[in-house]
Amino acid sequence: MIQNGAELIPLVTPQPDWLIADFLHKGTFTCLAGDSNVGKSYFGYSLVLRLALGIPIFGIANPPRNVLYFDQENSGPDLRAYLHKLFSGLPSPECREEQREQLRTRFWHGHFALGTKRWFQVVDQALQNHPSDLLVIDTSTSAFGIVDDNQTGEAVGVINQLRRLPAALTTLIFRHTTLHYDTRDQNKVVRRTMKGAKVWKAMLDQTVFMVAEGGRPGEALRMGYKPTRLEPDKGRAYGLRGPIRLLPIQTPDGDWLQEEWVE
């Protein structure tokens, strides 16, 4: 769409319209890139449960929102275990039935529903049936049926299709990282990059790395029980303003993912 550029210039300073304060701005595309087994899905399910129920995220209150989550990564037993533990660990255990009823109207889930070249039609139809504020894709390569993750043209085609989705929709896409080790110490990571074509980073609005604290990167996690950090990498006008530490806590009932801003 072509329009007069002067009409795009606000008369007053624009205020951010957050979906999740200080993290996800409405109508943007964010890539969460993490090492294998770092706990991306564990974090993702914690995030969407809180968002759908209006439970504070990163210490900041958010109104309840509608969420559509496509999981192309985890087995049925794994994702149910994540959800059971995280739901059971939410605040206000006396309100579990009310919370479950609220989730029935705000949390929609597609398990192994994508993975072919028709992924866009499936997502588009799901959004028509279940209008949502946040779309989560876990994980991109398998969900979008990508054949060669390093092929720029294939990545551009996927991203251009994503931009055909409703403008107000916020999209969070999970991807894997490539670890680059010190040549003198193969246990020391000197940097991380997003796996696959560089255009993923170039065309999306924000890139955030999820990094395990302690232990060798890629070491298997048991249900996400290891501290991790969210580290902002690439951002534009709005996005994550600083690192956040995620500390999984086992409660008598379930799990709680405690967040701490890292100064």
SESE-908828 format. One record per residue (C-alpha): residue in one letter; y, x, z. Coordinates in Angstrom, 3 decimals, always signed. Last residue first. Layout:
N
{node a, {Y, X, Z}}
...
***
This chain:
263
{node e, {-4.639, +20.898, +36.353}}
{node v, {-8.088, +19.440, +35.676}}
{node w, {-7.976, +15.640, +35.904}}
{node e, {-10.963, +14.367, +37.873}}
{node e, {-13.438, +11.717, +36.778}}
{node q, {-16.412, +10.341, +38.721}}
{node l, {-19.339, +9.026, +36.693}}
{node w, {-21.235, +6.672, +39.003}}
{node d, {-25.006, +6.311, +38.940}}
{node g, {-27.348, +3.766, +40.542}}
{node d, {-27.965, +1.774, +43.711}}
{node p, {-28.101, +4.395, +46.483}}
{node t, {-25.440, +6.378, +44.590}}
{node q, {-26.103, +9.357, +42.326}}
{node i, {-22.835, +10.985, +41.292}}
{node p, {-22.174, +12.301, +37.789}}
{node l, {-19.043, +14.519, +37.806}}
{node l, {-16.830, +14.405, +34.743}}
{node r, {-13.951, +16.910, +34.705}}
{node i, {-10.975, +16.002, +32.550}}
{node p, {-9.007, +18.525, +30.485}}
{node g, {-5.453, +17.660, +29.404}}
{node r, {-3.253, +15.161, +27.555}}
{node l, {-5.998, +13.226, +25.734}}
{node g, {-4.360, +11.474, +22.805}}
{node y, {-1.114, +10.440, +21.178}}
{node a, {+1.219, +11.968, +18.596}}
{node r, {-1.449, +14.111, +16.946}}
{node g, {-4.414, +15.780, +18.579}}
{node k, {-6.893, +18.588, +17.978}}
{node d, {-8.836, +20.167, +20.824}}
{node p, {-8.678, +18.207, +24.064}}
{node e, {-11.357, +19.257, +26.582}}
{node l, {-13.619, +16.698, +28.261}}
{node r, {-15.562, +18.473, +30.968}}
{node t, {-19.119, +18.276, +32.250}}
{node p, {-20.857, +18.214, +35.626}}
{node k, {-24.648, +17.837, +35.351}}
{node y, {-26.887, +14.861, +35.993}}
{node g, {-26.764, +13.425, +32.458}}
{node m, {-30.063, +11.547, +32.654}}
{node r, {-31.926, +14.817, +33.089}}
{node l, {-30.051, +17.330, +30.993}}
{node a, {-31.577, +19.831, +28.588}}
{node e, {-29.801, +23.186, +28.251}}
{node g, {-27.617, +23.079, +25.152}}
{node p, {-25.052, +25.431, +26.630}}
{node r, {-26.643, +27.840, +29.157}}
{node g, {-25.964, +26.909, +32.747}}
{node g, {-22.626, +26.004, +34.299}}
{node e, {-20.224, +23.247, +33.297}}
{node a, {-21.299, +21.349, +30.202}}
{node v, {-18.658, +20.809, +27.508}}
{node m, {-17.486, +17.632, +25.763}}
{node f, {-14.989, +18.549, +23.057}}
{node v, {-12.220, +16.162, +22.010}}
{node t, {-10.873, +15.771, +18.463}}
{node q, {-8.015, +13.407, +17.660}}
{node d, {-6.507, +11.612, +14.687}}
{node l, {-9.287, +12.120, +12.133}}
{node m, {-8.694, +13.632, +8.687}}
{node a, {-8.616, +17.359, +9.458}}
{node k, {-11.361, +17.414, +12.078}}
{node w, {-13.851, +15.607, +9.878}}
{node v, {-12.566, +17.608, +6.880}}
{node k, {-14.144, +20.728, +8.347}}
{node a, {-17.553, +19.644, +7.050}}
{node g, {-20.409, +19.893, +9.549}}
{node k, {-20.683, +20.816, +13.205}}
{node m, {-17.471, +20.722, +15.215}}
{node t, {-16.522, +24.146, +16.430}}
{node r, {-17.087, +25.872, +19.724}}
{node r, {-15.879, +29.279, +20.865}}
{node v, {-16.810, +32.483, +22.694}}
{node v, {-20.073, +31.220, +24.169}}
{node k, {-21.694, +33.815, +26.412}}
{node n, {-25.497, +33.825, +26.773}}
{node q, {-25.978, +35.922, +23.606}}
{node d, {-23.922, +38.724, +25.133}}
{node r, {-22.829, +41.571, +22.863}}
{node t, {-22.314, +39.446, +19.737}}
{node d, {-20.515, +36.853, +21.867}}
{node y, {-21.836, +33.449, +20.868}}
{node h, {-20.529, +30.768, +18.501}}
{node l, {-21.801, +27.287, +19.314}}
{node t, {-21.829, +24.550, +16.660}}
{node t, {-20.979, +21.102, +17.935}}
{node h, {-22.481, +17.650, +17.494}}
{node r, {-20.665, +14.415, +16.624}}
{node f, {-19.792, +11.168, +18.392}}
{node i, {-17.271, +8.776, +16.837}}
{node l, {-14.763, +6.694, +18.812}}
{node t, {-12.886, +4.063, +16.782}}
{node t, {-9.918, +1.945, +17.850}}
{node l, {-9.464, -1.237, +15.828}}
{node a, {-5.891, -2.427, +15.198}}
{node a, {-6.024, -1.480, +11.514}}
{node p, {-9.188, -3.497, +10.864}}
{node l, {-11.826, -1.376, +9.015}}
{node r, {-10.919, +0.087, +5.627}}
{node r, {-10.139, +3.419, +7.311}}
{node l, {-13.832, +3.811, +8.127}}
{node q, {-14.591, +3.661, +4.392}}
{node n, {-12.185, +6.539, +3.776}}
{node i, {-13.884, +8.514, +6.549}}
{node v, {-17.340, +8.029, +5.001}}
{node g, {-16.201, +9.048, +1.515}}
{node v, {-14.366, +12.094, +2.886}}
{node a, {-17.555, +13.218, +4.660}}
{node e, {-19.620, +12.964, +1.465}}
{node g, {-16.988, +14.874, -0.492}}
{node t, {-16.829, +17.657, +2.084}}
{node q, {-20.578, +18.414, +2.091}}
{node n, {-21.479, +20.222, +5.314}}
{node d, {-23.317, +17.248, +6.813}}
{node d, {-25.546, +16.991, +3.745}}
{node v, {-27.509, +13.716, +3.611}}
{node i, {-25.210, +11.503, +5.691}}
{node g, {-26.791, +8.153, +6.499}}
{node f, {-23.649, +7.009, +8.320}}
{node a, {-25.397, +6.455, +11.649}}
{node s, {-27.522, +9.623, +11.470}}
{node t, {-24.609, +11.971, +10.821}}
{node s, {-22.160, +10.044, +13.020}}
{node t, {-23.973, +9.701, +16.355}}
{node d, {-23.356, +7.403, +18.286}}
{node i, {-20.594, +5.321, +16.656}}
{node v, {-18.355, +3.471, +19.128}}
{node l, {-15.999, +0.686, +17.989}}
{node l, {-13.303, -0.405, +20.448}}
{node d, {-11.108, -3.527, +20.377}}
{node s, {-13.807, -5.856, +19.082}}
{node p, {-14.227, -9.034, +17.039}}
{node h, {-17.913, -10.013, +17.299}}
{node n, {-19.078, -11.836, +14.159}}
{node q, {-16.427, -10.272, +11.921}}
{node l, {-16.925, -6.925, +13.620}}
{node a, {-20.693, -7.157, +13.056}}
{node q, {-20.118, -7.969, +9.380}}
{node d, {-17.885, -4.898, +8.928}}
{node v, {-20.353, -2.637, +10.753}}
{node v, {-23.313, -3.811, +8.632}}
{node q, {-21.313, -3.640, +5.390}}
{node f, {-20.158, -0.119, +6.267}}
{node w, {-23.680, +1.083, +7.047}}
{node r, {-24.961, +0.119, +3.594}}
{node k, {-25.574, +3.773, +2.658}}
{node t, {-28.289, +3.800, +5.323}}
{node g, {-28.501, +4.837, +8.986}}
{node l, {-27.170, +1.689, +10.652}}
{node a, {-28.859, -0.864, +12.952}}
{node f, {-30.785, +1.724, +14.970}}
{node h, {-29.608, -0.168, +18.066}}
{node g, {-26.516, -2.333, +17.603}}
{node h, {-24.714, -3.378, +20.771}}
{node w, {-22.085, -5.909, +21.757}}
{node f, {-20.166, -5.864, +25.050}}
{node r, {-17.406, -8.438, +25.705}}
{node t, {-18.915, -11.934, +25.998}}
{node r, {-22.278, -11.080, +27.584}}
{node l, {-20.546, -8.300, +29.528}}
{node q, {-18.608, -10.907, +31.489}}
{node e, {-21.829, -12.665, +32.468}}
{node r, {-23.309, -9.365, +33.668}}
{node q, {-20.204, -8.687, +35.738}}
{node e, {-20.413, -12.125, +37.353}}
{node e, {-24.083, -11.504, +38.164}}
{node r, {-23.323, -8.061, +39.580}}
{node c, {-20.430, -9.197, +41.797}}
{node e, {-21.882, -8.175, +45.192}}
{node p, {-22.348, -4.682, +43.775}}
{node s, {-18.537, -4.328, +43.690}}
{node p, {-18.165, -0.900, +42.065}}
{node l, {-20.509, +0.202, +39.253}}
{node g, {-23.657, +2.206, +40.091}}
{node s, {-26.129, -0.478, +38.978}}
{node f, {-24.417, -0.653, +35.561}}
{node l, {-24.659, +3.135, +35.142}}
{node k, {-28.310, +3.331, +36.182}}
{node h, {-29.425, +0.342, +34.124}}
{node l, {-27.371, +1.338, +31.072}}
{node y, {-28.699, +4.892, +30.975}}
{node a, {-32.282, +3.749, +31.515}}
{node r, {-31.910, +1.108, +28.800}}
{node l, {-30.576, +3.783, +26.424}}
{node d, {-33.497, +6.085, +27.149}}
{node p, {-36.255, +3.466, +26.862}}
{node g, {-34.873, +2.186, +23.531}}
{node s, {-34.632, +5.661, +22.029}}
{node n, {-31.227, +7.301, +21.649}}
{node e, {-29.318, +8.469, +18.572}}
{node q, {-28.349, +5.642, +16.223}}
{node d, {-26.525, +3.728, +18.931}}
{node f, {-23.834, +1.399, +17.547}}
{node y, {-21.455, +0.164, +20.261}}
{node l, {-19.078, -2.793, +19.774}}
{node v, {-16.609, -3.273, +22.648}}
{node n, {-14.300, -6.114, +23.675}}
{node r, {-11.653, -5.269, +26.269}}
{node p, {-11.057, -5.922, +29.978}}
{node p, {-7.558, -4.844, +31.111}}
{node n, {-7.195, -1.137, +31.950}}
{node a, {-6.366, +0.477, +35.294}}
{node i, {-5.910, +4.252, +35.418}}
{node g, {-8.032, +6.626, +37.526}}
{node f, {-9.620, +8.224, +34.477}}
{node i, {-10.944, +4.764, +33.592}}
{node p, {-10.279, +1.834, +35.920}}
{node i, {-12.745, -1.106, +35.713}}
{node g, {-11.688, -3.843, +33.255}}
{node l, {-15.253, -5.054, +32.728}}
{node a, {-15.539, -4.252, +29.010}}
{node l, {-13.729, -0.941, +29.512}}
{node r, {-15.891, +0.069, +32.461}}
{node l, {-19.124, -0.666, +30.614}}
{node v, {-17.767, +1.020, +27.477}}
{node l, {-16.912, +4.288, +29.248}}
{node s, {-20.155, +4.614, +31.214}}
{node y, {-22.099, +3.989, +27.993}}
{node g, {-20.147, +6.702, +26.193}}
{node f, {-20.476, +9.215, +29.037}}
{node y, {-24.273, +8.886, +29.067}}
{node s, {-24.229, +8.928, +25.260}}
{node k, {-22.298, +12.198, +25.197}}
{node g, {-24.484, +13.797, +27.910}}
{node v, {-24.609, +17.502, +27.018}}
{node n, {-28.021, +17.080, +25.381}}
{node s, {-26.919, +18.804, +22.143}}
{node d, {-23.443, +20.280, +22.487}}
{node g, {-20.517, +17.922, +22.196}}
{node a, {-17.967, +16.511, +19.784}}
{node l, {-16.019, +13.349, +20.632}}
{node c, {-14.186, +12.377, +17.438}}
{node t, {-11.254, +10.013, +17.764}}
{node f, {-9.915, +7.562, +15.171}}
{node t, {-6.777, +5.589, +16.002}}
{node g, {-5.771, +1.913, +15.955}}
{node k, {-5.010, +1.617, +19.646}}
{node h, {-4.512, +4.930, +21.428}}
{node l, {-7.523, +6.439, +23.167}}
{node f, {-7.120, +8.977, +25.987}}
{node d, {-3.955, +8.847, +28.113}}
{node a, {-4.515, +5.160, +28.907}}
{node i, {-7.577, +3.604, +27.299}}
{node l, {-6.546, +1.111, +24.594}}
{node w, {-3.087, +2.593, +24.724}}
{node d, {-0.001, +1.288, +22.931}}
{node p, {+2.317, +4.258, +23.195}}
{node q, {+6.044, +3.482, +23.243}}
{node p, {+8.077, +3.973, +20.090}}
{node t, {+11.567, +5.452, +20.598}}
{node v, {+14.041, +2.915, +19.243}}
{node l, {+15.110, +1.968, +15.713}}
{node p, {+11.612, +2.769, +14.430}}
{node i, {+11.396, +4.461, +10.980}}
{node l, {+8.703, +2.826, +8.826}}
{node e, {+11.160, +0.474, +7.096}}
{node a, {+13.062, +3.492, +5.774}}
{node g, {+9.947, +4.579, +3.881}}
{node n, {+10.019, +1.519, +1.611}}
{node q, {+6.489, +0.365, +0.982}}
{node i, {+3.418, +1.363, -1.021}}
{node m, {+0.000, +0.000, +0.000}}
***
